[in-house]
Amino acid sequence: MNSESNKLSSEEETRMIDSAFEALLDGYIHSNHRQKTEVIKRAFAFARQAHQGVRRRSGEPYIMHPIAVATIVSQEIGLGSTSICSALLHDVVEDTDYTVEDIEAQFGGKVARIVDGLTKISGGIFADMTSTQAENVRKLLLTMGDDIRVVLIKMADRLHNMRTLASMPPQKQYKIAGETLYLYAPLAHRLGLFAIKTELEDLSFKYEHPEVYRQIEQKIASTATQRNQVFNHFAAPIRERLDQMGLRYEFKARVKSCYSIWKKMERKHVPFEEVYDLYAARIVFECPDDTREAGMCWDIYNAIAAAYPNKFHTGRLRDWVVNPKANGYRALHVTVMGPDGNWVEVQIRSQRMDDVDEHGLAAHWKYKIGSEAEDSALTGWLQTVQDILKNPEPNALDFLDTIKLNLFASEIQVFTPKGDLMRLPKDATVLDMAFTLHSEIGTHCIAGKVNHKLVPLSQRLNNGDQVEVLTSHSQQPKPEWEKFLVTARGKTRLRAALRHRRRAIINEGESKLRNWLMANGIEMNSDTLMRIVNTEHVAGKDELLFMIGNGEIAVSDQLLRKVRPQQSTSLLDRFWRNPFAPAKGKDGADAQQHDIDTREIYELRTTDGVSNYLIAPCCSPIPGDDVLGCIDDEGRVVVHKRECPTAMLLKAGQGGRLVQTTWAGTGRKFPASVYVEGIDRMGILQEIIYIISTNMAIYLRSLNIRADQGVFRCDLDVLIEDATVIANLCKRLKKVKGVGTAVRIN
């Protein structure tokens, strides 16, 4: 796919490149960093020569990409000359004959180490093999402990790739957008890169749901005038009081992103018109003395309270000034009822807080700019990541999920019996705290005391709780504990403990079985083990040895008849001898092979009652939904909704199996569910059934209705042809007198 740059003459391309670099240099010169322009110019010249004649898929000269990444690094993240040079050179070692040693000779050790780190995690976090994907995640996270700038430049690289994603084929767009939303956006959030996190989410949303994105974008634009009028009306009495205080400040409204609006629409099952908190108000004030920041935040709070007396939402007061979030975010949040009857969140912060909140604590942390609290918060999180990496999950997708658990920043603060402050994720339990303290405490935890009251280890903790963990040496970790755990560290440590304990039992079972077989003159080999596995109907060798070691299967004379050597040609036996051999079909073909071209659009068809696809039961998509296909191990296309959590994981972990799909000639009906809620009255059920069965001729599979104190709730299961039918059904049901809500649910 060629862009306009392909039509430019060489002189025009040269001017375009020089102009982009001059803009980068100009932004750097006007920053507060030391002016080291000479080394940046040398890095640019080196990269320009190395990438000479190479073009991106869009058709533009390749050097435009390193310049764009360096510009993001400098102007949007706020890093200095070392990072700018590294960004300009970040693809040189991977794409040319130059080595890390060449970079070190020209630009020194720091730049070389950063470029080397970027080269090791090149190609995105994810490749086609799941084991490679997980290994690349580990490499990415390990670099945080060495030099956080590697990850920050990688974030800038991903942001520019997302900004230019239109030049990629659809299958690549899904893969890149999926892994961006799954891991890069949460990572940006955790590093405090709020603006980058928001843009990554919006760009991913744009490519995954282009039509919905366009509709929301248009509606935001069309309501701008009305929204500004409402905000100005709300802000006027507050401005008056802030002016009387003599503050120098900026008071503005920040519109929520398309992605966050869509998430709220999905979560609450409401249309755009019923999302009332489309914006948040922000007061950014100048404070010459950092020690007065907290006091000035509360002075502004009092001014808002005076402007809107008795209109505060007390349950939504958030003080992130005294206790910053783990990603360094600091602000005072208050929620006020505006003149139009809707709640408005007001964020109060100093100019310094705003700079850190927008550009991220990470850029400040490495160079020791900021408070000790800010420093220790990010350092503690990085230590947690390193702890997870010490005991990685054997299953790569489980590892990705575990890491992702640790990227979210919704937290509570609890205290130890001695008064030490600990940060835990929201909904963390006593068991989470036990594993956070130490692996041994977690594996031997029996209960806890929360605010001096005895509670089970599954007890969820609240902000401000004082927690004491009770242990016993006789306690052993149990598999069912995992459902009590929220923290990635807890899950990782529990699984490691269970694996260690299970391995010890398997080894004991193997020794017991081997000695028994030797005593009976039988060799312990794969055939012998396979016969026992088959006759005992267990999952495999490890499960057999575990059950023997655990005493669930006794090694006795009864086993002798099961282990006498016999010739076997069963499929299971063949698998045991060579578990990695591909399964063969009737014609001897590899069952893994398939003729589906992931670069082409795959048409979802049903012919004579036979479909060329499978519907994923996790999200049950229907024609008209935004879907994608994933090729399973047997070469079949399994169809998921694009926003399905399982699909998110597949996009992140198995991008090479994704295929763009389109509905065509389905010729079948699909199950769908509708939730209806409203004011109960006589005859309302008959009207609902009449609309479904008679008026719209829809097959009603089941109906569950319940009423409580004048309000009814109804769950409907129907069979329909496509999403248009279910949308029309919801519209018709909403017109029934008393019905307030009618939405499709998964």
PyMOL commands that set and color helices and strands:
alter all, ss='L'
color gray80, all
select helices_A, chain A and resi 4-7+10-29+37-50+64-77+81-88+92-95+100-107+109-120+130-146+148-163+165-167+170-190+194-208+210-222+224-244+258-268+272-274+290-307+314-316+351-359+361-365+372-390+396-405+430-437+439-443+479-484+488-519+526-536+541-549+557-563+571-577+645-653+655-657+684-695+723-734
alter helices_A, ss='H'
color red, helices_A
select strands_A, chain A and resi 249-255+279-285+318-319+332-337+343-350+411-415+421-425+445-450+453-455+467-471+602-604+606-607+610-611+614-615+627-631+637-641+658-659+661-663+670-679+699-708+711-720+739-745
alter strands_A, ss='S'
color yellow, strands_A
deselect
rebuild
show_as cartoon
